[in-house]
């Protein structure tokens, strides 16, 4: 275990940087990924030192930064919860319940002493001579500048830009007399009681907001450019209801439900590939009886893309459709021509009166939090690099990252990747290596390089508009990513760490 701290560097601009010490592993991000990574590190390597740096003032990542009304999971918690801690409660949970769950993990593992809040990473530099990373940090609460060093850097900050949401500019928006609010920047004092609200967007955020806002607003109108797919499962799975009288051990019930949900998601992702027309019909016919009588299903609820080319919006207990049936909400499918002083004018000329406009227009992605990386003084352009199994980057030593799934629960991949990273650290120890770097092999010369996300596979707006800042993938293992969980649960545990694609020194 390494605990000694190097001398603070000197030179122009470094006089006010405080030495924060050295750790074996430095984790960036205290959201679902970072907390999961910390658990696995502590469990597998109790004698190694590590800390978790978090830019926000509390844990939770996207569950902390997004506080809009009704925020909830859009996948079940039996698979979204970590495999090492059974989820207790309904399968679809509110954001606060997920934060409470993360708090339990932190408390049970004693991770609070490991986490440094208000610590925003501003630069990361690798030195081959020193075999370590130097990470520059600014504390948002005090303004102090700190410098950590570490043998291994684990990026768990997620891929959303938490500081700046995606906000299109519409003609006349400055004329509108009411507030224009993005869900990622929801004001705590916004009172919508009796107000006319227009929600721009479709999909998970919009379908979550609409029923929540409709509880107090005079009326909520969702304006969408094109429809999304929806799935309306019960909040509590029918199998959970059947199991309850049996009084099984909690662990048994959790495992049974976890496997049931995995089978459900596997069926959805497999059918999307092998029988997309069948899945399309299943999803459309599933919501048809939930819609108000006379709804133009073709216009408002029939997407222009194949199922699972974008995320399916989960609507627990069909609450979004209930708001439509009860007349508290409505859907308009059209483009936005301009904002007026009192609302929005659509491309077809319809006037939508509004007191408040909510822009559920999505998020932008960032590569590793937009942190500038250098390797031996050379800037790293991630858009020119290639992923190694969706967890390391070509030419970047001693750095792993955690991205979850799009079509399955994010956390399923947190556990799988953590296993591989643990094996990698053990392999380095066995080899007495101080450095490991993903490197293209001779047989990879001339390999076709593909975008981060193949639009034919997955093409929501937030992915397509961010492709230029994200790393690439190849056409063969181990230089690919974005596999489905059913593939990776077999692939990753068997990943060969000595196939020549990882160079140890």
C-alpha positions as CSV (number, residue, x, y, z in Angstrom):
1,X,0.0,0.0,0.0
2,X,1.3,3.5,-0.9
3,X,0.5,6.3,1.4
4,X,3.4,8.7,1.1
5,X,2.9,12.0,-0.6
6,X,5.3,13.4,-3.1
7,X,6.8,16.9,-2.6
8,X,4.6,19.7,-4.0
9,X,5.7,20.7,-7.4
10,X,7.2,24.2,-7.8
11,X,7.2,26.5,-10.8
12,X,5.1,29.3,-12.3
13,X,1.5,29.1,-11.1
14,X,2.1,26.3,-8.7
15,X,2.9,28.2,-5.5
16,X,-0.7,28.2,-4.3
17,X,-1.4,24.5,-5.0
18,X,-1.5,22.4,-1.9
19,X,-0.3,18.8,-1.9
20,X,-3.2,16.5,-1.1
21,X,-1.2,13.3,-0.9
22,X,-0.9,10.1,-2.9
23,X,-3.3,7.2,-3.1
24,X,-3.1,3.8,-4.9
25,X,-6.4,4.5,-6.7
26,X,-8.2,7.7,-7.3
27,X,-11.9,7.5,-8.2
28,X,-13.6,10.5,-9.9
29,X,-17.3,10.8,-9.2
30,X,-19.5,9.8,-6.3
31,X,-22.6,8.8,-8.3
32,X,-23.9,5.3,-8.9
33,X,-20.7,4.4,-10.7
34,X,-18.2,5.8,-8.2
35,X,-20.0,4.4,-5.2
36,X,-20.1,1.0,-6.8
37,X,-16.4,1.2,-7.8
38,X,-15.5,2.2,-4.2
39,X,-17.4,-0.8,-2.8
40,X,-15.6,-3.2,-5.1
41,X,-12.2,-1.6,-4.4
42,X,-12.7,-1.8,-0.7
43,X,-13.9,-5.4,-0.8
44,X,-11.2,-6.7,-3.1
45,X,-8.2,-4.6,-2.0
46,X,-8.7,-3.7,1.7
47,X,-5.0,-2.8,2.1
48,X,-4.9,-0.3,-0.8
49,X,-5.6,3.4,-0.3
50,X,-8.2,5.2,-2.4
51,X,-10.3,8.4,-2.3
52,X,-13.4,9.5,-4.3
53,X,-13.5,13.0,-5.7
54,X,-16.9,14.5,-6.2
55,X,-17.5,18.0,-7.8
56,X,-21.0,18.4,-6.3
57,X,-21.8,19.0,-2.7
58,X,-23.4,15.6,-2.2
59,X,-23.4,12.1,-3.6
60,X,-25.7,10.7,-6.2
61,X,-24.5,12.2,-9.6
62,X,-27.5,12.7,-11.9
63,X,-29.9,11.8,-9.0
64,X,-28.5,14.8,-7.1
65,X,-28.3,17.3,-9.9
66,X,-31.7,16.5,-11.4
67,X,-34.4,17.5,-8.9
68,X,-37.4,18.1,-11.2
69,X,-40.9,17.0,-10.0
70,X,-41.6,13.3,-10.2
71,X,-38.0,12.3,-11.0
72,X,-37.8,8.5,-10.9
73,X,-35.9,5.6,-12.3
74,X,-36.6,4.6,-15.9
75,X,-35.5,1.0,-15.3
76,X,-36.4,-1.4,-12.5
77,X,-34.4,-1.1,-9.2
78,X,-33.9,-4.9,-8.9
79,X,-31.4,-4.6,-11.7
80,X,-30.5,-1.0,-11.2
81,X,-29.5,-1.8,-7.6
82,X,-26.1,-3.3,-7.1
83,X,-25.8,-7.0,-7.1
84,X,-24.2,-6.8,-3.6
85,X,-27.1,-5.0,-2.0
86,X,-30.6,-6.2,-2.5
87,X,-33.2,-3.5,-3.4
88,X,-36.2,-3.2,-1.1
89,X,-39.3,-1.5,-2.4
90,X,-41.2,-1.1,-5.6
91,X,-39.4,-1.8,-8.9
92,X,-39.7,1.8,-10.1
93,X,-38.5,4.3,-7.5
94,X,-38.4,8.0,-7.0
95,X,-35.1,9.8,-7.1
96,X,-35.0,10.3,-3.3
97,X,-35.5,6.6,-2.7
98,X,-32.4,6.0,-4.9
99,X,-30.4,8.5,-3.0
100,X,-31.5,6.8,0.3
101,X,-30.3,3.5,-1.1
102,X,-26.9,5.0,-2.0
103,X,-26.7,6.5,1.4
104,X,-27.1,3.0,2.9
105,X,-24.3,1.7,0.8
106,X,-22.0,4.6,1.9
107,X,-22.9,4.0,5.5
108,X,-22.6,0.2,5.5
109,X,-19.2,0.4,3.7
110,X,-18.0,3.3,5.7
111,X,-17.3,5.2,2.5
112,X,-18.0,8.7,3.8
113,X,-14.4,8.9,5.0
114,X,-13.3,8.2,1.4
115,X,-15.4,10.8,-0.4
116,X,-14.2,14.4,-0.9
117,X,-17.2,16.6,-1.9
118,X,-16.7,20.0,-3.6
119,X,-13.6,18.6,-5.3
120,X,-13.7,19.4,-9.0
121,X,-11.0,17.8,-11.1
122,X,-9.5,20.4,-13.5
123,X,-6.6,18.5,-15.1
124,X,-5.0,15.0,-15.1
125,X,-1.4,14.4,-16.3
126,X,0.3,11.1,-16.6
127,X,4.1,10.8,-16.2
128,X,5.8,7.7,-17.6
129,X,8.9,8.6,-15.6
130,X,7.0,8.6,-12.3
131,X,4.5,5.9,-13.3
132,X,1.7,7.9,-11.9
133,X,-1.1,10.5,-12.5
134,X,-1.0,14.0,-11.1
135,X,-4.6,15.3,-10.7
136,X,-5.3,19.0,-10.2
137,X,-8.4,19.8,-8.2
138,X,-10.2,23.0,-7.2
139,X,-12.5,23.1,-4.1
140,X,-15.7,24.8,-5.0
141,X,-16.5,25.6,-1.3
142,X,-13.2,27.2,-0.4
143,X,-11.5,28.0,-3.7
144,X,-8.4,26.0,-2.7
145,X,-6.3,24.3,-5.3
146,X,-5.1,20.8,-4.5
147,X,-2.9,18.3,-6.2
148,X,-3.4,14.5,-5.8
149,X,-1.1,11.8,-7.2
150,X,-2.2,8.3,-7.8
151,X,-1.0,5.0,-9.4
152,X,-4.4,4.3,-11.0
153,X,-7.2,6.7,-12.1
154,X,-10.7,5.4,-12.3
155,X,-13.2,7.8,-14.0
156,X,-16.7,7.3,-12.8
157,X,-18.2,10.7,-13.5
158,X,-20.8,9.5,-16.0
159,X,-21.2,11.1,-19.4
160,X,-23.7,13.9,-18.9
161,X,-22.7,17.5,-18.8
162,X,-24.1,18.4,-15.5
163,X,-23.3,22.1,-15.8
164,X,-24.9,22.9,-19.1
165,X,-28.1,21.2,-20.3
166,X,-29.0,21.0,-24.0
167,X,-31.1,24.1,-24.6
168,X,-32.1,24.8,-28.3
169,X,-32.7,28.4,-29.2
170,X,-36.1,29.2,-30.6
171,X,-37.1,32.5,-32.3
172,X,-38.8,34.9,-29.9
173,X,-37.9,33.0,-26.7
174,X,-36.8,36.3,-25.2
175,X,-40.3,37.7,-25.7
176,X,-42.0,35.1,-23.6
177,X,-43.2,36.7,-20.4
178,X,-43.1,33.6,-18.2
179,X,-40.2,31.5,-17.0
180,X,-38.5,29.0,-19.3
181,X,-37.1,26.1,-17.2
182,X,-34.9,23.2,-18.0
183,X,-35.4,20.1,-15.8
184,X,-31.7,19.9,-15.0
185,X,-31.9,23.4,-13.5
186,X,-35.2,23.2,-11.7
187,X,-35.9,26.1,-9.4
188,X,-36.9,25.0,-5.9
189,X,-39.4,27.9,-5.6
190,X,-41.3,27.3,-8.9
191,X,-45.0,27.2,-8.1
192,X,-47.1,25.8,-10.9
193,X,-50.4,25.6,-9.1
194,X,-53.2,26.8,-11.5
195,X,-50.6,27.6,-14.2
196,X,-50.8,26.6,-17.9
197,X,-47.6,24.6,-18.6
198,X,-46.0,23.6,-21.9
199,X,-43.4,20.9,-21.8
200,X,-41.2,20.7,-24.9
201,X,-39.9,17.2,-25.6
202,X,-40.9,13.6,-25.5
203,X,-39.4,10.5,-23.9
204,X,-38.5,9.7,-20.3
205,X,-38.1,13.2,-18.8
206,X,-41.2,14.6,-20.5
207,X,-43.4,11.6,-19.7
208,X,-42.2,11.8,-16.0
209,X,-42.8,15.5,-15.7
210,X,-46.2,15.6,-17.3
211,X,-48.2,13.6,-14.8
212,X,-46.2,15.1,-11.9
213,X,-47.0,18.7,-13.0
214,X,-50.5,17.9,-14.0
215,X,-51.3,17.2,-10.3
216,X,-51.3,21.0,-9.6
217,X,-51.2,22.8,-12.9
218,X,-54.3,24.0,-14.7
219,X,-53.2,22.1,-17.7
220,X,-50.0,20.6,-19.2
221,X,-49.3,20.4,-22.9
222,X,-46.5,18.2,-24.1
223,X,-45.1,19.4,-27.5
224,X,-43.1,16.9,-29.3
225,X,-41.4,17.0,-32.7
226,X,-41.9,13.2,-33.1
227,X,-43.2,10.4,-30.9
228,X,-41.3,8.0,-28.6
229,X,-42.0,4.5,-27.6
230,X,-43.6,3.8,-24.2
231,X,-43.9,0.9,-21.9
232,X,-46.3,1.0,-19.0
233,X,-45.5,-1.7,-16.4
234,X,-47.0,-1.8,-12.9
235,X,-44.9,-0.2,-10.3
236,X,-44.9,-3.4,-8.4
237,X,-44.3,-6.5,-10.5
238,X,-47.1,-9.1,-10.5
239,X,-44.5,-11.7,-9.6
240,X,-43.6,-9.6,-6.5
241,X,-47.3,-9.7,-5.5
242,X,-47.4,-13.4,-5.9
243,X,-44.3,-14.0,-3.9
244,X,-45.3,-11.8,-0.9
245,X,-47.6,-14.4,0.9
246,X,-44.8,-17.0,0.7
247,X,-42.7,-15.1,3.2
248,X,-39.4,-16.0,1.4
249,X,-36.0,-14.8,2.7
250,X,-35.4,-11.3,1.4
251,X,-32.4,-12.4,-0.6
252,X,-34.4,-15.1,-2.4
253,X,-37.2,-12.6,-3.4
254,X,-34.7,-10.1,-4.7
255,X,-32.8,-12.7,-6.8
256,X,-36.0,-14.1,-8.3
257,X,-37.3,-10.6,-9.2
258,X,-33.8,-9.6,-10.5
259,X,-33.7,-12.6,-12.8
260,X,-37.3,-11.9,-14.0
261,X,-36.4,-8.4,-14.9
262,X,-33.2,-9.5,-16.6
263,X,-35.3,-11.9,-18.7
264,X,-37.7,-9.1,-19.6
265,X,-34.9,-6.7,-20.7
266,X,-33.1,-9.5,-22.6
267,X,-36.3,-10.3,-24.5
268,X,-36.8,-6.6,-25.4
269,X,-33.3,-6.1,-26.6
270,X,-33.2,-9.4,-28.5
271,X,-36.6,-8.9,-30.1
272,X,-35.6,-5.3,-31.1
273,X,-32.8,-6.9,-33.2
274,X,-34.4,-10.0,-34.5
275,X,-38.1,-9.0,-34.9
276,X,-38.4,-5.2,-34.7
277,X,-41.9,-5.3,-36.2
278,X,-43.1,-7.6,-33.6
279,X,-41.7,-5.4,-30.8
280,X,-43.2,-2.3,-32.5
281,X,-46.6,-3.9,-32.5
282,X,-46.2,-5.1,-28.9
283,X,-45.3,-1.6,-27.6
284,X,-48.0,0.3,-29.6
285,X,-50.8,-2.2,-28.8
286,X,-49.7,-2.1,-25.2
287,X,-50.5,1.6,-24.8
288,X,-53.5,1.8,-27.2
289,X,-56.1,0.9,-24.5
290,X,-54.5,3.4,-22.1
291,X,-55.0,6.4,-24.4
292,X,-58.0,8.7,-24.5
293,X,-60.7,7.6,-26.9
294,X,-60.2,9.0,-30.4
295,X,-56.4,9.6,-30.0
296,X,-54.6,9.7,-33.3
297,X,-52.1,6.9,-32.4
298,X,-50.3,7.1,-35.8
299,X,-49.6,10.8,-35.4
300,X,-48.8,11.1,-31.6
301,X,-47.6,7.7,-30.5
302,X,-46.0,5.9,-33.5
303,X,-42.3,6.6,-33.7
304,X,-40.3,7.0,-36.9
305,X,-37.5,4.7,-35.7
306,X,-37.1,1.1,-34.8
307,X,-37.8,0.1,-31.2
308,X,-34.7,0.6,-29.0
309,X,-32.8,2.8,-31.5
310,X,-33.7,5.3,-28.7
311,X,-34.6,4.6,-25.1
312,X,-38.1,3.3,-24.4
313,X,-39.8,5.6,-21.9
314,X,-41.0,3.7,-18.9
315,X,-44.4,4.9,-17.6
316,X,-45.1,3.1,-14.3
317,X,-48.8,2.3,-13.8
318,X,-49.4,4.3,-17.0
319,X,-49.6,7.6,-15.0
320,X,-48.7,9.6,-18.1
321,X,-51.6,8.2,-20.0
322,X,-53.9,8.6,-17.0
323,X,-53.2,12.4,-17.1
324,X,-54.2,12.4,-20.8
325,X,-57.4,10.5,-20.2
326,X,-58.4,12.7,-17.4
327,X,-57.9,15.8,-19.5
328,X,-55.3,17.3,-17.2
329,X,-52.7,16.9,-20.0
330,X,-52.5,16.7,-23.8
331,X,-50.0,16.0,-26.6
332,X,-49.3,18.2,-29.6
333,X,-47.0,16.7,-32.3
334,X,-45.6,19.6,-34.3
335,X,-42.5,21.8,-34.7
336,X,-42.1,25.1,-32.9
337,X,-42.3,28.1,-35.1
338,X,-41.6,30.7,-32.4
339,X,-42.3,31.9,-28.9
340,X,-44.8,34.6,-28.4
341,X,-45.3,36.8,-25.3
342,X,-48.0,34.4,-24.0
343,X,-46.8,31.0,-25.3
344,X,-45.7,29.1,-28.4
345,X,-46.8,29.1,-32.0
346,X,-46.3,25.8,-33.7
347,X,-45.3,25.2,-37.3
348,X,-48.9,24.5,-38.3
349,X,-50.0,27.9,-36.8
350,X,-51.6,26.6,-33.5
351,X,-51.3,28.9,-30.6
352,X,-50.4,27.2,-27.3
353,X,-51.0,29.6,-24.3
354,X,-48.6,29.1,-21.5
355,X,-47.6,30.7,-18.2
356,X,-44.5,28.4,-17.9
357,X,-42.5,26.6,-20.5
358,X,-40.4,23.5,-19.5
359,X,-37.7,22.5,-22.0
360,X,-37.3,18.8,-21.6
361,X,-34.9,18.8,-24.5
362,X,-32.3,16.5,-23.2
363,X,-28.7,16.7,-22.2
364,X,-25.3,16.9,-23.8
365,X,-22.5,14.4,-23.2
366,X,-19.0,15.2,-22.3
367,X,-15.8,13.0,-22.5
368,X,-14.7,12.4,-19.0
369,X,-16.2,15.6,-17.6
370,X,-14.4,17.8,-20.1
371,X,-11.2,17.4,-18.0
372,X,-8.0,18.0,-20.0
373,X,-5.8,15.0,-20.0
374,X,-2.1,14.8,-20.9
375,X,0.2,11.8,-21.3
376,X,3.9,12.8,-20.9
377,X,3.1,16.4,-21.7
378,X,1.0,15.6,-24.9
379,X,-2.7,16.5,-24.8
380,X,-5.0,13.6,-25.2
381,X,-7.7,14.0,-27.9
382,X,-10.2,11.4,-26.9
383,X,-12.0,11.7,-30.2
384,X,-8.9,10.2,-31.8
385,X,-8.6,7.3,-29.4
386,X,-10.3,3.9,-29.3
387,X,-12.0,2.1,-26.5
388,X,-10.7,-1.1,-24.9
389,X,-13.8,-3.2,-24.0
390,X,-15.7,0.0,-23.1
391,X,-13.6,0.6,-20.0
392,X,-10.1,1.8,-21.0
393,X,-8.7,4.1,-23.8
394,X,-5.9,3.3,-26.2
395,X,-2.6,4.9,-25.4
396,X,-3.8,6.2,-22.0
397,X,-2.0,4.3,-19.2
398,X,-3.4,3.2,-15.8
399,X,-6.9,4.7,-16.4
400,X,-10.2,2.9,-16.5
401,X,-13.7,4.4,-16.8
402,X,-17.2,3.3,-16.0
403,X,-20.1,3.7,-18.5
404,X,-23.3,1.7,-18.0
405,X,-25.9,0.4,-20.4
406,X,-28.4,2.2,-22.5
407,X,-30.9,-0.6,-22.8
408,X,-30.4,-2.2,-19.5
409,X,-29.9,-0.9,-16.0
410,X,-26.7,1.2,-15.8
411,X,-25.6,-0.5,-12.6
412,X,-25.4,-4.0,-14.1
413,X,-22.3,-2.9,-16.0
414,X,-20.9,-1.2,-12.9
415,X,-20.6,-4.6,-11.2
416,X,-19.2,-6.3,-14.4
417,X,-16.6,-3.6,-15.1
418,X,-15.5,-3.5,-11.5
419,X,-14.7,-7.2,-11.7
420,X,-12.5,-6.7,-14.7
421,X,-10.7,-3.7,-13.2
422,X,-10.0,-5.7,-10.0
423,X,-8.6,-8.6,-12.1
424,X,-6.5,-6.0,-14.0
425,X,-5.0,-4.6,-10.8
426,X,-4.3,-8.1,-9.5
427,X,-2.7,-9.0,-12.8
428,X,-0.4,-5.9,-12.6
429,X,0.6,-7.0,-9.1
430,X,1.4,-10.5,-10.2
431,X,3.6,-9.1,-13.0
432,X,5.1,-6.5,-10.7
433,X,4.0,-4.0,-13.4
434,X,3.6,-0.3,-12.6
435,X,2.0,0.5,-15.9
436,X,-0.7,-1.0,-18.2
437,X,-1.7,0.7,-21.4
438,X,-4.2,-0.5,-24.1
439,X,-2.2,-0.7,-27.3
440,X,-3.2,-1.8,-30.8
441,X,-1.6,-5.1,-31.8
442,X,0.1,-5.8,-35.1
443,X,-3.0,-7.7,-36.2
444,X,-5.1,-4.6,-35.5
445,X,-3.3,-2.5,-38.1
446,X,-5.7,-1.1,-40.6
447,X,-8.7,-2.0,-38.4
448,X,-11.8,-0.1,-39.4
449,X,-12.6,2.7,-36.9
450,X,-16.2,3.3,-36.1
451,X,-18.1,6.1,-34.2
452,X,-18.8,5.9,-30.5
453,X,-22.3,4.9,-31.3
454,X,-23.5,3.4,-34.5
455,X,-26.6,5.4,-35.5
456,X,-28.2,2.2,-36.9
457,X,-27.9,0.8,-33.4
458,X,-28.6,3.7,-31.1
459,X,-29.4,7.2,-32.2
460,X,-31.0,9.6,-29.7
461,X,-30.2,13.3,-30.2
462,X,-27.9,13.6,-27.2
463,X,-25.7,10.8,-28.6
464,X,-25.6,12.0,-32.2
465,X,-24.8,15.6,-31.4
466,X,-21.9,14.5,-29.1
467,X,-20.2,12.0,-31.3
468,X,-17.5,14.4,-32.2
469,X,-16.1,14.7,-28.6
470,X,-16.3,11.0,-27.8
471,X,-13.8,8.2,-28.4
472,X,-14.2,5.7,-31.2
473,X,-14.5,1.9,-31.4
474,X,-13.0,-0.7,-33.7
475,X,-14.5,-3.6,-35.6
476,X,-13.2,-6.4,-33.4
477,X,-12.6,-7.5,-29.9
478,X,-11.3,-6.0,-27.6
479,X,-11.8,-2.6,-29.3
480,X,-15.6,-2.6,-29.2
481,X,-18.3,-1.5,-26.8
482,X,-22.0,-0.9,-26.4
483,X,-22.8,-4.6,-26.3
484,X,-26.0,-5.8,-24.6
485,X,-25.9,-7.1,-21.1
486,X,-26.7,-10.7,-22.1
487,X,-23.5,-10.6,-24.2
488,X,-21.3,-8.9,-21.7
489,X,-22.3,-11.1,-18.7
490,X,-20.6,-13.9,-20.6
491,X,-17.9,-11.8,-22.4
492,X,-16.4,-9.7,-19.6
493,X,-15.7,-12.3,-16.9
494,X,-13.7,-14.2,-19.5
495,X,-11.9,-11.2,-20.9
496,X,-8.3,-12.1,-21.7
497,X,-6.0,-9.6,-20.0
498,X,-2.9,-11.2,-21.7
499,X,-3.9,-11.2,-25.3
500,X,-1.4,-8.5,-26.3
501,X,-3.9,-5.7,-26.3
502,X,-2.7,-4.6,-22.9
503,X,1.0,-3.7,-22.6
504,X,2.4,-4.1,-19.1
505,X,5.6,-2.4,-17.9
